[in-house]
Amino acid sequence: MRYTTLACDYDGTLAANGHVNDDVLAALGRVRDSGRNLVLVTGRILEELLPLFPDIGLFNRVIAEDGCVIYDPESGDLRLLADPPPELLIRELDERHVTPLRSGKVILATWQPNEVAAMEAVRAFGFEHQIIFNRGAIMIVPPGVNKASGLRVALRELGCSPRSTVGVGDAENDHAFLRECEFSVAVNDAVPMIKHHVDWVTQGAGGDGVIELIDQLLDDDLKSHEAGQRHPGVRLGQTLSGEALHLAPMRENVLISGPSGAGKSRAMLGVFERAIRLGYQVCIVDPEGDYSDLPILISVGDEHTVPNVGEVLQLLREPDLNVCVNLIALPLASRPSFLADLYERLHRFRTSTGRPHWLVIDEAHHLLPVAPDQNSYAVTRMPSNGLVMVTVHPAFMARPILGQIGAIIALGPNLEETIAGFCHATDRATTAFSERSSECEDALWWQIDRATVPLWFCLDPTRARHIRHRRKYATGDVGILRSFYFRGPESRSNIRAENVLSFASKASTVDDETWMFHLARGDYSRWVADVMSDRDCARAIKRVEAAHDLTPAESRRRIIEALLDRYTLPG
């Protein structure tokens, strides 16, 4: 499943004159039945919406008041994502005769032509509030808040990613959240600005357009609309003519092949560091421990410890964490069965979250080998998309897996022979090749089932440094006395983090009570200041500790990100 979440605007998109008709409700029900999440993203004040929309329980989360309020229809929990409107501002608007004026938990709403008076009221006392337009409506919201910021909170609570989300809307205030989504849609009667900036405009207007979108989403996961998409995927490089080549996560399985020393690792690193910067999540299964020291990944397992599948899944629950599964301590003969177990559990996780967007299997000829039992679980249940397999020997891989590969990147000398070897292993006729140029001969790119010939292209360079280029606090041991200990209230725990990557890994798994205990005491910034003598990083973390409106998950994300950015990105 490529897209696991559908995010919908309410007025003008789902609803006409404030009401959602039965056909649209039935279509939304089909989305829920497919295992996908529904998020409602509306400018409406929640107290006004609830009596108007009795079927709100179809949605997993509701973002109301243009990103200022989040509501869980199942539990009834409601949380403000910004401060309530200042009384001084409300009085100023009243004195300027801004009517009608509706006040929500956070938002203030009126109608045109009150925009000038609203802006003057905001300016009068130096407020930083924003004026947001929604067709004829005018909304006054705190700084930094919009439908996109609210959607990010909802997706994080659901364990989902914007890179696995489809959004649909119709008006100016939908622009921010539609840009946040991997695939954006405008119904046919949307304002022109919105229609100009989305991936697809439906033929139907309003609710009919939403039904059209849902039909296509459930039919082929929007694959028929991927041409020209704003998010074409991750850039690989460019052809001699300057045409950019992109690899779209979760669209097809990819084989990276070539002899030893051909640059497979370099190519993979370049692709996945770009993927991670774009918000895609990556999990690399690493049989030789070649990638466990990369700063963009958190490693599970080492030369002494077999990785724990449960720990891998726990880390992947955080959409911003990318994981390396280091198998070096596992006997060679046990690795295919380990992969089968990992994938069985990862498959269920992927079905509900759409993550990780890429599962990378290095040394794939060892993990997915030709075997007497070609119907083993690890072979037959591998997906038809979202896999990247790296190998020196495609012919030594299981035939059913080779048959599910949609694209090949061939590297190194004798690239034509690499492609020909794959064709022979899969009983395909040998393909023709485009003309080779000495100006662009790094690699060959072949989309197998698209009636194209392999194309010569130049790989984009990687920023990541491969192995052993880490700052000393990233992977070393600062010592027993200088390590960070997650103890929690009454010292119920004693979990040691001896370096930055260990801290990031342990911080992602401790319970919220333990995490918040140390956060409230300022222990994280104190550790960085005292042990690493890094005042700048400590100040950044201290700001997170002082932001009392953050959820435990958000404060974790920000602190882990601050540490990883400082100590594990290449210098």
C-alpha positions as CSV (number, residue, x, y, z in Angstrom):
1,M,0.0,0.0,0.0
2,R,1.6,3.2,-1.2
3,Y,-0.7,5.7,0.5
4,T,-2.0,4.9,4.0
5,T,-3.7,8.2,4.9
6,L,-6.3,10.4,3.2
7,A,-6.5,14.0,4.5
8,C,-9.6,15.9,3.5
9,D,-10.8,19.5,3.8
10,Y,-14.5,19.8,4.9
11,D,-16.4,22.8,3.4
12,G,-16.4,22.8,-0.4
13,T,-14.6,19.5,-0.5
14,L,-16.5,16.9,1.4
15,A,-19.4,19.1,2.3
16,A,-21.8,21.2,0.3
17,N,-23.7,23.9,2.3
18,G,-22.2,22.4,5.4
19,H,-23.5,18.8,4.9
20,V,-21.9,15.6,3.6
21,N,-24.1,13.5,1.4
22,D,-24.6,9.7,1.8
23,D,-22.5,8.8,-1.3
24,V,-19.5,10.7,0.0
25,L,-19.9,9.0,3.5
26,A,-20.1,5.6,1.8
27,A,-16.8,6.3,-0.1
28,L,-15.1,7.4,3.1
29,G,-16.3,4.2,4.7
30,R,-14.6,2.3,1.9
31,V,-11.3,4.1,2.7
32,R,-11.5,3.0,6.4
33,D,-12.4,-0.5,5.4
34,S,-9.2,-0.7,3.2
35,G,-7.1,-0.2,6.3
36,R,-6.2,3.4,5.6
37,N,-6.5,6.4,8.0
38,L,-8.8,9.4,7.5
39,V,-7.8,12.8,8.8
40,L,-10.3,15.8,8.5
41,V,-8.5,19.1,8.1
42,T,-10.9,22.0,8.5
43,G,-11.1,25.7,9.4
44,R,-14.3,25.1,11.2
45,I,-14.7,25.6,15.0
46,L,-15.1,22.1,16.4
47,E,-18.1,23.0,18.6
48,E,-19.9,24.1,15.5
49,L,-18.8,21.2,13.4
50,L,-19.8,18.3,15.7
51,P,-23.6,18.8,15.6
52,L,-23.4,19.5,11.9
53,F,-21.4,16.3,11.1
54,P,-22.7,13.3,13.1
55,D,-20.5,10.9,11.1
56,I,-17.2,12.5,12.3
57,G,-16.3,9.1,13.8
58,L,-15.3,8.0,10.4
59,F,-12.1,10.0,10.9
60,N,-9.1,8.9,12.9
61,R,-8.2,12.5,13.7
62,V,-9.8,15.9,13.2
63,I,-7.6,19.0,12.8
64,A,-10.0,22.0,13.4
65,E,-9.7,25.7,13.5
66,D,-7.1,25.8,10.7
67,G,-4.5,23.7,12.5
68,C,-5.1,25.0,16.0
69,V,-7.0,22.1,17.5
70,I,-6.7,18.3,17.3
71,Y,-9.5,16.0,18.2
72,D,-9.7,12.2,18.5
73,P,-13.4,11.2,17.7
74,E,-12.9,7.8,19.2
75,S,-11.7,8.9,22.6
76,G,-13.2,12.4,22.6
77,D,-9.8,13.8,23.5
78,L,-9.3,17.4,22.4
79,R,-6.0,19.3,22.6
80,L,-5.0,22.9,21.7
81,L,-2.0,23.2,19.4
82,A,-1.7,27.0,20.1
83,D,-2.6,29.5,22.7
84,P,-6.2,30.9,23.0
85,P,-6.8,34.3,21.4
86,P,-5.6,37.3,23.5
87,E,-8.5,39.2,25.1
88,L,-6.7,42.4,24.0
89,L,-7.0,41.4,20.4
90,I,-10.7,40.5,20.7
91,R,-11.4,43.9,22.3
92,E,-9.5,45.6,19.5
93,L,-11.5,43.8,16.9
94,D,-14.8,44.7,18.6
95,E,-13.8,48.3,18.8
96,R,-13.1,48.3,15.1
97,H,-16.6,46.9,14.5
98,V,-15.3,43.6,13.0
99,T,-18.6,41.7,12.8
100,P,-19.6,39.0,12.8
101,L,-16.7,37.8,14.9
102,R,-16.7,34.1,16.0
103,S,-14.2,32.9,18.6
104,G,-13.1,29.3,18.8
105,K,-10.7,27.6,21.3
106,V,-7.8,29.4,19.4
107,I,-9.1,30.9,16.2
108,L,-10.9,34.1,15.5
109,A,-13.1,34.1,12.4
110,T,-14.9,36.8,10.4
111,W,-15.8,37.5,6.8
112,Q,-14.7,39.8,4.0
113,P,-14.5,42.8,3.7
114,N,-13.2,42.8,7.3
115,E,-9.6,41.9,6.3
116,V,-8.2,45.4,6.5
117,A,-9.7,46.0,10.0
118,A,-8.4,42.6,11.1
119,M,-4.9,43.3,10.0
120,E,-4.9,46.8,11.6
121,A,-6.1,45.2,14.9
122,V,-3.3,42.7,14.8
123,R,-0.8,45.4,14.1
124,A,-2.1,47.8,16.7
125,F,-0.5,45.9,19.6
126,G,2.3,44.1,17.8
127,F,0.6,40.8,17.7
128,E,2.2,38.2,15.4
129,H,-1.1,36.6,14.4
130,Q,-1.7,35.6,10.8
131,I,-4.6,36.4,8.5
132,I,-5.7,33.4,6.5
133,F,-8.2,33.4,3.7
134,N,-10.7,30.7,2.9
135,R,-12.8,31.9,0.0
136,G,-14.9,34.7,1.7
137,A,-13.9,33.7,5.2
138,I,-11.1,35.4,7.2
139,M,-9.4,33.5,10.0
140,I,-7.0,35.0,12.5
141,V,-4.6,32.4,14.0
142,P,-1.4,32.5,16.0
143,P,2.0,32.6,14.3
144,G,3.4,29.3,12.8
145,V,0.0,27.6,12.9
146,N,-1.8,26.4,9.8
147,K,-3.4,23.2,8.4
148,A,0.0,21.8,7.6
149,S,1.3,22.1,11.1
150,G,-1.9,20.5,12.4
151,L,-1.7,17.6,9.9
152,R,1.9,16.9,11.0
153,V,0.8,16.4,14.6
154,A,-2.1,14.2,13.5
155,L,0.1,12.0,11.3
156,R,2.7,11.7,14.1
157,E,0.0,10.5,16.6
158,L,-1.1,7.9,14.0
159,G,2.4,6.8,13.3
160,C,2.1,7.9,9.7
161,S,4.2,10.1,7.4
162,P,3.3,13.0,5.0
163,R,5.2,10.9,2.4
164,S,2.4,8.3,2.6
165,T,-0.4,10.8,2.6
166,V,-2.9,12.0,0.0
167,G,-4.6,15.4,0.6
168,V,-7.6,16.9,-1.1
169,G,-9.0,20.4,-0.8
170,D,-10.5,23.4,-2.6
171,A,-9.6,26.8,-1.0
172,E,-6.7,29.1,-0.2
173,N,-6.2,27.8,3.3
174,D,-5.8,24.3,2.0
175,H,-2.6,25.2,0.1
176,A,-0.2,24.6,3.1
177,F,-1.5,21.1,4.0
178,L,-1.7,20.0,0.4
179,R,1.9,20.9,-0.1
180,E,2.7,18.8,3.0
181,C,1.2,15.7,1.4
182,E,3.0,13.4,-1.0
183,F,0.1,13.5,-3.4
184,S,-2.2,16.5,-3.6
185,V,-5.6,16.8,-5.2
186,A,-8.0,19.6,-5.9
187,V,-11.7,19.1,-6.6
188,N,-12.8,20.7,-9.9
189,D,-14.5,23.7,-8.4
190,A,-11.5,24.7,-6.3
191,V,-10.0,28.2,-6.5
192,P,-7.6,28.5,-9.4
193,M,-4.5,29.0,-7.2
194,I,-5.1,25.6,-5.6
195,K,-5.8,23.8,-8.9
196,H,-2.5,25.2,-10.3
197,H,-0.3,23.8,-7.5
198,V,-1.7,20.2,-7.1
199,D,-0.8,16.9,-8.7
200,W,-4.3,16.2,-9.9
201,V,-7.6,18.0,-10.5
202,T,-10.6,15.8,-10.4
203,Q,-13.3,16.0,-13.0
204,G,-16.0,16.1,-10.4
205,A,-16.7,19.1,-8.1
206,G,-16.9,19.0,-4.3
207,G,-18.0,15.6,-3.0
208,D,-18.2,14.0,-6.4
209,G,-14.5,14.8,-6.9
210,V,-13.7,13.2,-3.5
211,I,-15.5,10.0,-4.6
212,E,-13.6,10.1,-7.9
213,L,-10.3,10.3,-5.9
214,I,-11.3,7.5,-3.5
215,D,-12.2,5.2,-6.4
216,Q,-8.8,5.8,-8.0
217,L,-7.0,5.5,-4.7
218,L,-8.6,2.1,-3.9
219,D,-8.2,0.9,-7.5
220,D,-4.5,1.4,-8.1
221,D,-3.1,3.5,-5.3
222,L,-3.0,6.5,-7.7
223,K,-0.3,4.9,-9.8
224,S,-2.1,6.0,-13.0
225,H,-1.6,9.6,-11.9
226,E,2.1,9.5,-10.9
227,A,3.3,11.1,-14.2
228,G,4.1,14.8,-13.5
229,Q,3.8,14.4,-9.8
230,R,5.3,17.2,-7.7
231,H,7.1,14.6,-5.6
232,P,8.7,12.5,-8.4
233,G,10.8,10.6,-5.8
234,V,14.5,10.7,-5.0
235,R,16.9,12.0,-7.6
236,L,19.4,9.5,-8.9
237,G,21.3,11.8,-11.3
238,Q,21.0,13.1,-14.8
239,T,21.4,12.0,-18.4
240,L,23.8,13.6,-20.8
241,S,20.9,15.8,-22.1
242,G,20.4,17.1,-18.6
243,E,17.2,15.2,-17.9
244,A,16.8,14.3,-14.2
245,L,16.2,10.7,-13.2
246,H,14.2,9.9,-10.1
247,L,13.5,6.8,-8.1
248,A,10.0,6.8,-6.5
249,P,9.8,4.9,-3.1
250,M,7.1,2.3,-2.9
251,R,6.5,2.2,-6.7
252,E,8.7,-0.7,-7.7
253,N,11.5,-3.0,-6.6
254,V,15.0,-2.0,-7.6
255,L,18.1,-4.0,-8.1
256,I,21.5,-2.3,-7.8
257,S,24.2,-4.5,-9.3
258,G,27.8,-4.6,-10.4
259,P,31.1,-6.1,-9.5
260,S,33.0,-5.5,-6.2
261,G,34.4,-2.0,-6.1
262,A,31.9,-0.7,-8.7
263,G,30.5,2.0,-6.4
264,K,27.3,0.3,-5.3
265,S,27.7,1.5,-1.8
266,R,28.4,5.1,-3.0
267,A,25.3,5.0,-5.2
268,M,23.1,3.7,-2.5
269,L,24.3,6.2,0.1
270,G,23.7,9.1,-2.3
271,V,20.2,7.9,-3.0
272,F,19.2,7.3,0.6
273,E,20.7,10.3,2.2
274,R,18.6,12.3,-0.3
275,A,15.6,10.2,0.5
276,I,16.0,10.8,4.2
277,R,16.3,14.6,3.7
278,L,13.1,14.5,1.8
279,G,11.3,12.8,4.7
280,Y,11.3,9.2,3.4
281,Q,12.1,6.4,5.9
282,V,14.7,3.8,5.2
283,C,15.6,0.5,6.8
284,I,18.8,-1.2,5.6
285,V,19.5,-4.9,6.2
286,D,23.3,-5.0,6.4
287,P,24.9,-8.5,6.5
288,E,28.5,-7.3,6.7
289,G,28.2,-4.3,9.1
290,D,29.3,-1.9,6.3
291,Y,26.7,0.8,7.1
292,S,26.2,0.5,10.9
293,D,28.5,3.6,11.5
294,L,26.7,5.9,9.1
295,P,25.4,9.0,10.7
296,I,22.1,9.0,9.0
297,L,21.1,5.6,10.5
298,I,20.6,4.1,13.9
299,S,22.2,0.7,14.1
300,V,20.7,-2.4,15.7
301,G,23.1,-5.2,16.3
302,D,26.9,-5.3,16.1
303,E,29.8,-7.8,15.8
304,H,28.9,-9.2,19.2
305,T,25.1,-8.9,19.3
306,V,22.4,-10.3,17.0
307,P,19.8,-7.6,16.2
308,N,16.4,-7.9,17.9
309,V,13.5,-7.6,15.5
310,G,11.3,-6.0,18.2
311,E,13.8,-3.2,18.7
312,V,14.0,-2.6,14.9
313,L,10.2,-2.2,14.8
314,Q,10.2,0.0,17.9
315,L,12.7,2.4,16.3
316,L,10.8,2.5,13.0
317,R,7.6,3.6,14.8
318,E,9.3,7.0,14.9
319,P,8.9,8.3,11.3
320,D,12.1,10.4,11.5
321,L,14.4,7.5,12.5
322,N,16.1,5.4,9.9
323,V,17.5,2.0,10.9
324,C,20.4,-0.2,9.9
325,V,19.9,-3.9,10.9
326,N,23.5,-5.2,11.4
327,L,23.7,-9.0,10.8
328,I,27.4,-9.4,11.2
329,A,27.0,-11.5,14.4
330,L,24.5,-13.8,12.8
331,P,25.8,-17.0,11.1
332,L,25.5,-16.9,7.3
333,A,23.1,-19.8,7.2
334,S,20.7,-18.2,9.6
335,R,20.4,-14.9,7.7
336,P,17.6,-15.9,5.2
337,S,15.4,-17.1,8.1
338,F,16.1,-13.9,10.0
339,L,15.0,-11.8,7.0
340,A,11.9,-13.9,6.7
341,D,11.0,-13.2,10.4
342,L,11.9,-9.5,10.0
343,Y,9.8,-9.1,6.9
344,E,6.8,-10.9,8.3
345,R,6.5,-8.4,11.1
346,L,7.6,-5.5,8.9
347,H,4.9,-6.3,6.4
348,R,2.1,-5.9,9.0
349,F,3.7,-2.6,10.2
350,R,4.0,-1.4,6.6
351,T,0.4,-2.2,5.8
352,S,-0.9,0.2,8.5
353,T,1.8,2.9,8.3
354,G,3.2,2.8,4.8
355,R,6.7,2.8,6.4
356,P,9.6,2.3,6.0
357,H,9.3,3.6,2.4
358,W,12.3,1.6,1.4
359,L,13.5,-1.7,2.7
360,V,17.1,-2.1,1.5
361,I,18.7,-5.6,1.4
362,D,22.5,-5.5,0.9
363,E,24.3,-8.6,-0.2
364,A,20.9,-9.8,-1.5
365,H,22.4,-13.0,-2.9
366,H,23.1,-14.2,0.7
367,L,19.8,-13.2,2.1
368,L,17.5,-14.2,-0.8
369,P,19.6,-17.1,-2.3
370,V,18.7,-19.6,-4.9
371,A,17.4,-22.5,-2.8
372,P,15.7,-25.9,-3.3
373,D,12.5,-24.4,-1.8
374,Q,11.8,-21.5,-4.0
375,N,8.4,-21.0,-2.3
376,S,9.9,-20.1,1.1
377,Y,8.1,-17.3,2.9
378,A,11.0,-14.9,2.5
379,V,10.7,-15.2,-1.3
380,T,7.0,-15.5,-2.0
381,R,5.8,-12.8,0.4
382,M,8.2,-10.1,-0.6
383,P,6.3,-7.1,-1.9
384,S,6.2,-5.9,-5.5
385,N,7.4,-2.4,-4.4
386,G,9.5,-0.7,-1.9
387,L,12.5,-3.1,-2.0
388,V,16.0,-2.1,-3.0
389,M,18.4,-5.1,-3.4
390,V,22.1,-4.7,-3.8
391,T,24.2,-7.6,-5.1
392,V,27.3,-8.6,-7.0
393,H,25.6,-11.8,-8.3
394,P,22.0,-11.4,-9.5
395,A,22.2,-14.9,-10.9
396,F,22.6,-16.3,-7.3
397,M,19.4,-14.7,-6.1
398,A,16.0,-16.6,-5.9
399,R,14.2,-16.5,-9.2
400,P,10.8,-15.4,-7.8
401,I,12.5,-12.3,-6.4
402,L,14.3,-11.4,-9.6
403,G,10.9,-11.7,-11.3
404,Q,9.5,-8.9,-9.1
405,I,12.2,-6.4,-9.9
406,G,10.9,-3.4,-11.8
407,A,14.1,-1.4,-12.4
408,I,17.9,-2.0,-12.4
409,I,20.8,0.3,-11.7
410,A,24.0,-1.2,-13.1
411,L,27.4,0.1,-12.1
412,G,31.0,-0.4,-12.8
413,P,32.8,-1.8,-15.8
414,N,31.0,-4.0,-18.3
415,L,27.6,-2.6,-17.5
416,E,26.0,-4.2,-20.5
417,E,27.2,-7.6,-19.2
418,T,25.5,-6.9,-15.8
419,I,22.2,-6.2,-17.6
420,A,22.6,-9.3,-19.9
421,G,23.3,-11.5,-16.9
422,F,20.0,-10.4,-15.3
423,C,18.2,-11.0,-18.5
424,H,19.7,-14.5,-18.7
425,A,18.8,-15.3,-15.0
426,T,15.1,-14.2,-15.6
427,D,14.8,-15.9,-19.1
428,R,14.3,-12.5,-20.7
429,A,15.5,-11.6,-24.2
430,T,18.7,-9.5,-24.0
431,T,17.8,-5.8,-24.3
432,A,19.3,-3.3,-26.7
433,F,21.3,-0.4,-25.3
434,S,21.2,3.3,-26.0
435,E,24.4,4.9,-27.4
436,R,27.2,5.2,-24.8
437,S,28.9,8.5,-24.2
438,S,32.2,9.1,-22.5
439,E,30.7,12.2,-20.9
440,C,28.1,10.3,-19.0
441,E,28.9,6.7,-18.3
442,D,28.7,6.2,-14.5
443,A,25.7,4.0,-14.6
444,L,22.8,2.4,-16.5
445,W,19.2,2.8,-15.5
446,W,16.6,0.3,-16.9
447,Q,12.9,0.3,-16.1
448,I,12.3,-3.2,-17.2
449,D,8.6,-3.4,-18.1
450,R,8.2,0.1,-19.6
451,A,9.4,-0.8,-23.2
452,T,12.5,1.3,-22.8
453,V,16.2,0.6,-23.4
454,P,18.7,0.9,-20.5
455,L,19.8,4.6,-20.3
456,W,23.3,5.9,-19.5
457,F,23.3,8.5,-16.7
458,C,25.7,10.2,-14.3
459,L,25.1,9.6,-10.6
460,D,24.7,12.6,-8.3
461,P,27.4,12.7,-5.6
462,T,26.8,11.6,-2.0
463,R,27.4,13.9,1.0
464,A,27.7,11.0,3.5
465,R,31.2,9.8,4.4
466,H,31.4,6.0,4.4
467,I,32.4,4.4,7.7
468,R,34.7,5.6,10.5
469,H,34.2,9.3,9.9
470,R,32.2,10.2,13.0
471,R,32.7,12.8,15.7
472,K,34.0,11.3,18.8
473,Y,30.8,11.6,20.8
474,A,28.7,9.9,18.2
475,T,29.8,6.3,18.6
476,G,32.5,6.2,21.3
477,D,32.0,5.5,25.0
478,V,32.1,8.6,27.2
479,G,32.6,6.4,30.3
480,I,30.4,5.1,33.0
481,L,30.5,8.3,35.1
482,R,29.8,10.5,32.1
483,S,27.1,8.5,30.4
484,F,23.4,9.5,30.4
485,Y,21.1,7.3,32.5
486,F,17.4,7.1,32.0
487,R,16.3,6.5,35.6
488,G,12.9,8.1,35.7
489,P,10.9,8.9,38.9
490,E,12.1,7.1,42.0
491,S,15.0,5.6,39.9
492,R,12.7,2.8,38.7
493,S,15.0,2.4,35.6
494,N,18.7,2.5,34.9
495,I,19.2,2.6,31.2
496,R,22.6,3.7,30.1
497,A,23.4,5.8,27.0
498,E,27.2,5.9,26.4
499,N,27.1,8.1,23.3
500,V,24.8,10.2,21.1
501,L,23.6,7.3,18.9
502,S,22.9,5.2,22.0
503,F,21.0,8.2,23.5
504,A,18.9,8.5,20.4
505,S,18.1,4.8,20.3
506,K,17.3,4.5,24.1
507,A,15.4,7.8,24.1
508,S,13.1,6.4,21.4
509,T,12.1,3.5,23.5
510,V,11.8,4.7,27.1
511,D,8.3,5.3,28.4
512,D,6.8,8.8,28.3
513,E,6.9,9.2,32.2
514,T,10.7,8.5,32.2
515,W,11.3,10.8,29.3
516,M,9.2,13.7,30.7
517,F,10.8,13.3,34.2
518,H,14.3,14.1,32.8
519,L,12.9,16.7,30.4
520,A,11.3,18.7,33.2
521,R,14.6,18.6,35.2
522,G,16.6,19.9,32.2
523,D,18.8,16.8,32.4
524,Y,19.3,16.5,28.6
525,S,20.7,19.9,28.1
526,R,22.8,19.6,31.2
527,W,24.4,16.3,29.9
528,V,25.3,17.9,26.6
529,A,26.8,21.0,28.4
530,D,28.7,19.1,31.1
531,V,29.9,16.1,29.1
532,M,30.4,17.5,25.6
533,S,31.0,21.1,26.6
534,D,28.7,22.1,23.7
535,R,26.9,25.2,24.8
536,D,25.2,25.8,21.5
537,C,23.7,22.4,21.3
538,A,22.8,22.5,25.0
539,R,21.0,25.8,24.4
540,A,19.0,24.3,21.5
541,I,17.9,21.4,23.7
542,K,17.1,23.7,26.6
543,R,14.6,25.6,24.4
544,V,12.9,22.3,23.7
545,E,12.8,21.5,27.5
546,A,11.3,24.9,28.1
547,A,8.5,24.4,25.5
548,H,5.8,23.1,27.8
549,D,3.2,22.7,25.1
550,L,5.1,19.9,23.3
551,T,4.0,16.3,23.4
552,P,6.5,13.7,24.7
553,A,6.9,12.4,21.1
554,E,7.5,15.9,19.7
555,S,10.1,16.8,22.4
556,R,11.9,13.5,21.8
557,R,12.0,14.2,18.0
558,R,13.4,17.6,18.4
559,I,16.1,16.7,21.0
560,I,17.2,13.6,19.0
561,E,17.3,15.6,15.8
562,A,19.4,18.4,17.5
563,L,21.9,15.8,18.7
564,L,22.1,13.8,15.4
565,D,22.4,17.0,13.3
566,R,25.2,18.2,15.5
567,Y,27.2,15.0,16.0
568,T,26.4,12.6,13.2
569,L,26.0,14.5,10.0
570,P,29.2,14.7,7.9
571,G,31.4,17.6,8.9
